[in-house]
Structure formats: structure tokens, C-alpha cells
Amino acid sequence: MNSIVCKFGGSSLASAENIRIVANIIEKDKKQFVVVSAPGKRFDGDIKVTDLLISCYKLSRAKKSFDDLFNKIRLRFEELIYALKVDIDLKSDFDNLYDELNNCQNYDYILSRGEYLTAKIISKLLNYNFLDAKDFIVFNKKNKVNLVRSKKLFKSCINKELCYVIPGFYGKDENNKIKVFSRGGSDITGAIVAVLANLQKYENFTDVDGVFDIDPRKCKKAEIIKMLSYKEMRVLSSCGAGILHQDCLEILDKNDIVLNIRNTFKIGSSGSFILPNHYVKNKSLCGITGEVGYVIINIEALNISRNNKLLQRIVSNLNSYNKEIKRIIEGVDNISLIVKDDDSFIEEKIEDIVGVTNLNISLKRVALISIVGLQVKENRLLQNKIFDSLGKISCRVLAIVHTNQDISFTIGVEENKFEETLNFLHDRLF
């Protein structure tokens, strides 16, 4: 038995064919702990099981019939059971789910059933033990996982000689009610299991080959990063390369656990290894990433930097609208905020957001591009190379953000120049 926790995402479990591939991977090394997501999309235009559950809940809340969608969910799992030839009866589970949807009292319970049902099927397929995440993952009053209590429960639940399939994405609160993580939270479940089981390695299987030095959909020259630090991975994720849940990375980093991101459908590929920061040395650049959908709010007024209440009000208003503030840049007579704004909401609400009319306010839509690497903050030659490359960009650079503590160098460019600039910088720097 291989004492490794491995997690399989929704794309890896979308169909019976995919699940057979997953089963072969697990059985080959006899992996001890297997964390599973809910089935994802089987084809373009398909709907993830979790999204179907959300739609059922919304219909029920609106006092409308959700029977057609519910039957689609049930049929999808019945088709998996039939195709995989698994001897399991989920009738009582579906009856409970239907009752919960009718009552509409526990949204998190409804949201979690995709993972729960998938884990029950796969545990039967593999002849593994089914271990419900609610039996050992416990949230505290602040909606954070209580690792100390969870570890005690985990130890009482498992036998070191046995293997387990665990549904991802949820645990229980202090009142023993199901509580889910944010979407993508099965990554977190895998990380928690690795910590509770005192394991040194966590394998996360998905439908990509690993972490690339640039988005392969935007650049044909993209290459796999074989090894990178958690700090680099967190920065890449926060700047647009959303491969893993950020909370998952934080848990693994704090507990010195190695993360291996692998492609379910390319068995021979070793993927990318993400290591604690002190293991990664002598690196130049890690990757370049970015995304469109930002706006720069620039506010000018004499000695505006002394007006702390103005900035506090703007930040508070943006938070009330659930707008992510990427950066705040303060000068003597101006303040600039770079804010995520996919829907042009800020343009419509800017007067309400600022709350003062006698200021010079300008808005500029931008794409952000971040050059990431541990050496960015201290390697002067590398910084000079970045500046030299920026000077040769064919479009106007609308913002440059970098501090001495940053391991990334971020620029803002016009949105219609995003991919062109991304590829140009990749060619120059990597």
C-alpha cells in the first residue's frame, strides 16, 4: 500500500470511461487515500453535477418544479453504476436529497451530494472503504477548519492497514451540519487529509499536464514547469493561473508537504512538483501569467495622500460591491486602485464608490500581466532585463507595479494588446 493521498477532479470523473482510467491509476500503486470531486462536464455544453444541484435548489426556492433536473442527476449516477457494473443501491440517498430540496433548509448539504455519491460509487468499484468527510473535517465558528479536532476524529476513523475513498468539498460545522468549502474545495479536502495522515506527498490529478510557464491556450511555446515553490504557485494563481484552490496551497506549504499536479489522462507524465520555498533555489523566472477584466481608478487632488478617510471609504464601498482590489498605489497628489471588474460595473457606479464629486477621476480598462519568480525581488540583472523588454513593447504600458518584497513584476496594458504582449514578453524572458 502506498501512503499517498490523491485527489481527482471533476473532469477525471465525468464519465465511466474516465473513472476506469482513475481506477487503474489507484490500483496500480494501491494509494491509501483517494479524494474525489463531483462529476464534471463530459462534453462541450454538458453541465456539471454541482451546477445541476444548484439549479434544483434555485427552482425549489422559487416554488417551481425541479423534478426534471433532479431526474437528470439521478440518471447520470445510475448510468455510471450500470456502466461500471457496481453493486450499489443509492435509492435512500436520492430520497434524502429530494426531501432536502423540497425543504430547502440546508443548501450546503444539497451542494455536497455530488461528491458524496461519487465517493460511494468509487469506493464500491475499488473495494475501498467509504469515509464520509463530515465524520472528521470540522469547521469552527469562524468557518475555518479546526485541524486539531479534525485530527483526533480522523485517527479514530481510520485503520492504517486499510484504504479509503473520501468525498471532497465539505465537512461539518459545530452543530454537525454539512458545510462546504468554496467552489474547487475538493483540493482543500485533499490537503487536509495529507496533513491529518502525516503524509509528505499529495497528488492532485486533473485534465492538464501540470503548471505551465505561460497559458498554453495563448502561447504555443508554453512549457511545463517541472519544479516551483508554493510562493510562486500562489502568486501565479492569484494573477490568473487558477489551477488550484489558494487555501489548498496555504495548507500544504505550512505543513511542508510536496504537491504533485498530474494529468489523469497522461499516465507517463510526471507533471509539476510544488515544493516548500526553502527547497527551491537558484531559479531565475518561473512563469508569466495574466488576465483581462481590470480597471484602473485614478483620483487626483492636491495632497490627496493625506485624506485617509477618502481611501477608506472607497475601499469599503468596493468591498460592499464584492469587487477585488488588486493593488493600491498612492502618490502625493493621486491615488490609483487596480480593481477586478469584468462587467463594467465600476464605470456605472464610480460616483457612488468615490462619494466625492470635486475630484479629478479617470478610469482606464486594462489587462494585467505578471512576471513571476523568486529572484525577481533581488536579482538586479533580471530586473534590468525585464525593464529592457518593457521598453520594447509595441503598446503603451498603463501601469507598473513592483516593490522590493514582490516576487512578481506586474504591468497593465490595453486589453486588446493582452495576448500579443504576453507572447512578446515570454519570447524575450523565457
C-alpha positions in Angstrom: 0.0 0.0 0.0 1.3 3.5 -1.0 0.6 6.0 1.8 -0.2 8.9 -0.5 -3.4 11.0 -0.7 -4.5 11.6 -4.3 -7.4 13.8 -5.4 -9.3 13.5 -8.7 -11.1 16.5 -10.2 -14.5 16.6 -11.9 -13.1 16.2 -15.4 -11.3 13.0 -14.3 -14.6 11.6 -13.0 -17.0 12.9 -15.7 -17.8 9.5 -17.3 -17.5 5.8 -16.7 -14.6 5.7 -19.2 -12.7 8.3 -17.3 -13.4 6.6 -14.0 -11.9 3.3 -15.3 -8.7 5.3 -16.0 -8.8 6.7 -12.5 -9.3 3.2 -11.0 -6.3 1.9 -12.9 -4.1 4.7 -11.5 -5.3 4.0 -8.0 -5.0 0.2 -8.2 -1.5 0.3 -9.8 0.1 1.9 -6.7 -2.6 0.9 -4.2 -3.0 4.5 -3.0 -4.3 4.7 0.5 -6.4 7.8 0.5 -8.5 8.9 -2.5 -10.4 12.2 -2.5 -13.0 12.7 -5.3 -14.9 15.6 -6.7 -18.4 15.5 -8.3 -18.6 14.6 -12.0 -17.7 17.4 -14.3 -18.6 18.0 -18.0 -18.4 15.1 -20.4 -18.5 17.3 -23.5 -19.0 20.9 -24.6 -22.4 22.1 -23.5 -22.7 19.5 -20.7 -23.5 20.6 -17.2 -21.5 19.8 -14.1 -23.4 17.8 -11.4 -22.8 20.5 -8.8 -24.3 23.1 -11.1 -27.4 20.9 -11.7 -27.8 20.7 -7.9 -27.6 24.4 -7.6 -30.2 24.8 -10.3 -32.5 22.4 -8.5 -32.1 24.4 -5.3 -32.9 27.7 -7.0 -36.1 26.2 -8.6 -37.2 24.8 -5.2 -36.6 28.2 -3.5 -38.7 29.8 -6.3 -41.5 27.2 -5.6 -41.0 25.7 -9.0 -40.7 22.1 -10.0 -37.1 20.7 -10.0 -38.1 17.2 -10.9 -36.7 17.2 -14.5 -33.3 18.4 -13.4 -33.3 16.0 -10.4 -34.1 13.1 -12.7 -31.1 14.1 -14.9 -28.8 14.0 -11.8 -30.2 10.6 -10.8 -29.9 9.2 -14.3 -26.3 10.3 -14.6 -25.3 8.4 -11.5 -27.4 5.4 -12.5 -25.6 5.3 -15.9 -22.3 5.3 -14.1 -23.4 2.5 -11.8 -24.6 0.4 -14.8 -21.5 1.1 -17.0 -19.1 0.4 -14.2 -21.0 -2.7 -13.1 -21.0 -1.6 -9.4 -23.3 -3.4 -7.0 -24.8 -0.4 -5.1 -28.2 1.0 -4.3 -28.4 4.8 -3.9 -32.2 5.0 -3.6 -32.2 6.1 0.0 -29.6 8.7 -0.7 -31.6 10.2 -3.6 -34.8 10.1 -1.4 -32.9 12.1 1.2 -31.6 14.5 -1.3 -35.1 15.0 -2.8 -36.5 15.7 0.7 -33.8 18.2 1.4 -34.5 20.0 -1.9 -38.2 20.2 -1.0 -37.4 21.6 2.4 -34.7 23.9 1.1 -33.2 24.2 4.6 -29.6 23.1 4.1 -28.0 24.5 0.9 -24.6 23.1 1.8 -25.9 19.6 2.2 -27.5 19.8 -1.3 -24.3 21.2 -2.8 -22.2 18.4 -1.4 -24.1 15.4 -2.7 -22.2 15.2 -6.0 -19.0 14.4 -4.2 -20.8 12.2 -1.7 -22.5 10.0 -4.3 -19.4 9.8 -6.4 -17.3 8.6 -3.5 -19.8 5.9 -2.6 -19.7 4.5 -6.2 -15.9 4.6 -6.5 -15.4 3.0 -3.1 -17.5 0.1 -4.2 -15.7 -0.1 -7.6 -12.3 -0.3 -5.9 -13.5 -2.3 -2.9 -12.2 0.5 -0.7 -13.8 1.8 2.5 -16.0 4.8 2.2 -15.1 7.6 4.7 -17.5 10.5 4.9 -15.7 13.8 5.2 -18.3 15.0 7.7 -17.0 12.4 10.1 -13.7 14.1 10.6 -13.4 17.5 9.0 -14.8 20.1 11.5 -15.3 23.8 11.0 -15.1 26.3 13.9 -17.3 29.3 14.5 -15.1 31.4 12.2 -15.7 28.9 9.3 -12.1 27.7 9.4 -11.2 24.0 9.7 -10.2 23.0 13.2 -7.2 20.8 12.4 -6.6 19.8 16.0 -10.1 18.4 16.5 -10.2 17.0 12.9 -7.0 15.1 13.5 -8.4 13.4 16.6 -11.6 12.4 14.7 -9.5 11.2 11.7 -7.4 9.0 13.8 -10.5 7.4 15.3 -12.0 6.8 11.9 -9.2 5.0 10.1 -7.2 1.8 10.2 -3.6 2.2 8.8 -3.9 -1.1 7.1 -7.0 -0.1 5.0 -7.7 2.2 2.0 -10.3 4.9 1.8 -12.3 6.9 -0.7 -13.3 10.3 0.7 -15.7 12.8 -0.8 -14.2 16.3 -1.2 -15.6 19.8 -0.8 -17.2 19.6 2.6 -17.1 18.8 6.3 -19.4 19.7 9.2 -19.9 22.7 11.4 -20.0 22.8 15.2 -23.7 21.9 15.0 -23.0 18.8 13.0 -24.5 20.3 9.8 -22.8 19.8 6.5 -20.7 22.8 5.5 -18.9 23.2 2.1 -15.7 24.9 1.2 -15.9 27.5 -1.7 -16.0 26.0 -5.2 -13.0 24.0 -6.0 -12.8 23.0 -2.4 -12.0 19.3 -3.0 -8.4 20.5 -3.4 -8.6 21.6 0.2 -10.0 18.3 1.3 -7.0 16.5 -0.2 -4.6 18.9 1.5 -6.3 18.4 4.9 -6.2 14.6 4.6 -2.5 14.8 3.8 -1.9 16.8 6.9 -4.1 14.7 9.2 -2.4 11.5 7.9 1.1 12.9 8.3 1.9 12.3 4.7 4.7 14.1 2.8 3.2 13.9 -0.7 -0.2 14.9 -2.2 -1.0 14.0 -5.8 -3.7 16.2 -7.5 -4.9 14.7 -10.7 -6.6 16.9 -13.2 -7.0 17.4 -17.0 -3.9 19.5 -17.5 -0.2 18.3 -17.7 0.9 20.5 -14.8 1.8 24.1 -14.3 3.0 25.9 -17.5 5.3 28.9 -17.7 2.5 30.6 -19.7 -1.0 29.7 -20.6 -0.7 27.1 -23.4 -4.0 28.2 -24.9 -2.4 31.6 -25.6 1.2 30.6 -26.4 2.4 27.6 -28.5 5.8 27.8 -26.8 4.5 27.1 -23.4 6.5 24.6 -21.3 5.8 22.6 -18.2 7.4 24.0 -15.0 8.8 20.8 -13.5 9.5 22.3 -10.1 8.4 25.5 -8.4 7.8 26.9 -4.9 4.5 27.4 -3.1 5.1 31.1 -3.1 5.5 31.2 -6.9 2.4 29.0 -7.3 0.3 31.2 -5.1 1.4 34.3 -7.0 0.7 32.6 -10.3 -2.7 31.5 -9.1 -3.6 35.0 -7.8 -2.6 36.5 -11.1 -4.7 34.4 -13.4 -3.2 30.9 -13.5 -6.1 29.4 -11.5 -5.1 25.7 -11.3 -5.6 25.0 -7.6 -7.6 26.5 -4.8 -5.4 29.0 -2.9 -6.4 27.6 0.5 -5.1 24.2 -0.5 -1.7 25.7 -1.3 -1.5 27.5 2.0 -2.3 24.4 4.0 0.3 22.3 2.1 3.0 25.0 2.4 2.6 25.4 6.1 2.9 21.6 6.7 5.9 21.0 4.4 4.0 18.7 2.0 5.1 18.2 -1.6 2.3 18.7 -4.2 2.4 16.8 -7.5 0.0 18.1 -10.2 -0.6 15.4 -12.8 -2.7 14.7 -15.8 -5.1 11.8 -15.3 -5.1 11.1 -19.0 -1.2 11.0 -19.5 0.0 8.3 -17.2 3.6 8.6 -18.1 3.8 12.3 -17.4 5.3 13.3 -14.0 3.6 16.7 -14.1 4.7 19.6 -11.9 6.1 19.4 -8.3 5.3 22.3 -6.0 7.7 22.4 -3.0 8.1 24.4 0.2 10.0 27.6 -0.6 13.3 26.5 1.1 13.6 23.6 -1.3 13.6 25.8 -4.4 16.9 27.7 -5.1 18.9 29.2 -7.9 15.9 29.9 -10.1 15.6 32.8 -12.5 12.0 33.2 -13.7 9.1 30.8 -13.0 6.3 31.9 -15.3 4.3 34.7 -16.8 0.6 35.0 -16.5 -2.3 37.5 -16.5 -5.9 38.2 -17.4 -8.2 40.8 -18.7 -11.1 42.5 -16.9 -9.4 45.1 -14.7 -9.9 48.9 -14.4 -7.6 51.5 -13.0 -9.3 54.1 -10.9 -7.1 57.2 -10.8 -8.0 60.0 -8.5 -6.1 63.3 -8.5 -6.3 66.2 -5.9 -3.8 68.3 -4.1 -2.3 66.4 -1.2 -4.8 63.6 -1.6 -2.4 61.2 0.2 -3.3 62.9 3.5 -7.0 62.2 3.0 -7.1 58.7 4.7 -10.9 58.8 5.1 -11.3 59.1 1.3 -9.3 55.9 0.6 -11.0 54.1 3.4 -14.4 55.0 2.1 -13.5 53.9 -1.5 -12.1 50.6 -0.3 -15.2 50.0 1.9 -17.6 50.7 -1.0 -15.7 48.4 -3.4 -15.8 45.7 -0.8 -19.5 46.2 -0.4 -19.9 45.5 -4.1 -17.7 42.4 -3.8 -15.0 44.0 -6.1 -11.5 42.6 -5.7 -8.9 45.3 -5.2 -5.7 44.1 -6.8 -3.4 47.0 -6.0 -3.5 50.4 -4.3 -0.8 52.9 -5.5 -0.5 56.1 -3.5 1.3 59.3 -4.6 1.4 62.8 -3.1 -1.4 64.1 -5.3 -3.0 61.0 -6.7 -4.3 57.6 -5.7 -4.7 54.7 -8.1 -6.6 51.5 -7.4 -6.5 48.5 -9.8 -9.8 46.6 -9.4 -11.2 43.4 -11.0 -14.3 44.5 -13.0 -15.4 42.1 -15.7 -18.9 43.6 -16.1 -18.0 47.3 -16.3 -19.9 47.8 -13.0 -17.4 50.3 -11.7 -17.9 52.7 -14.7 -21.6 52.9 -13.8 -21.1 53.3 -10.1 -17.9 55.3 -9.8 -19.6 58.4 -8.3 -21.2 56.2 -5.6 -17.9 54.4 -5.0 -15.8 57.6 -4.6 -18.6 59.6 -2.9 -16.9 63.0 -3.7 -17.6 65.0 -6.8 -14.9 67.7 -6.8 -12.1 65.3 -7.7 -10.4 64.6 -11.0 -11.3 60.9 -11.6 -10.3 58.9 -14.6 -10.9 55.2 -15.5 -8.8 53.0 -17.8 -9.6 49.4 -18.6 -6.5 47.2 -18.5 -5.2 43.7 -18.7 -2.7 42.7 -16.0 0.4 40.7 -16.9 2.7 39.3 -14.1 6.2 38.0 -14.5 6.8 35.7 -11.5 10.0 34.2 -10.0 11.7 34.0 -6.6 14.7 36.0 -8.0 12.6 38.9 -9.2 12.9 40.8 -5.9 16.7 40.6 -5.6 18.3 39.9 -9.0 19.2 43.3 -10.5 20.3 41.8 -13.8 17.0 40.1 -14.1 15.2 43.3 -13.2 17.2 45.2 -15.9 16.2 42.5 -18.4 12.6 43.0 -17.6 12.8 46.8 -17.9 14.6 46.4 -21.2 11.9 44.1 -22.5 9.1 46.5 -21.3 10.8 49.3 -23.3 10.4 47.3 -26.5 6.7 46.5 -26.1 4.7 47.8 -29.0 1.8 49.1 -26.9 1.6 51.6 -24.1 2.3 50.3 -20.6 -0.5 51.8 -18.4 0.8 50.7 -15.0 3.9 49.1 -13.5 3.6 47.6 -10.0 6.6 46.2 -8.2 8.0 46.5 -4.7 11.3 45.2 -3.1 9.3 42.4 -1.5 7.5 41.2 -4.6 8.4 38.0 -6.4 6.4 39.3 -9.3 6.6 42.2 -11.7 3.1 43.3 -12.8 2.2 45.6 -15.7 -1.1 46.9 -17.1 -1.7 47.1 -20.8 -4.6 47.8 -23.1 -6.9 44.8 -23.2 -6.8 44.4 -26.9 -2.9 44.1 -26.7 -3.0 41.4 -23.9 -2.1 38.2 -25.8 0.3 40.0 -28.1 2.2 41.5 -25.1 2.1 38.2 -23.2 3.7 36.3 -26.0 6.3 39.0 -26.7 7.5 39.0 -23.0 7.5 35.2 -22.9 9.8 35.2 -26.0 12.1 37.8 -24.5 12.4 36.5 -21.0 12.0 32.7 -21.1 
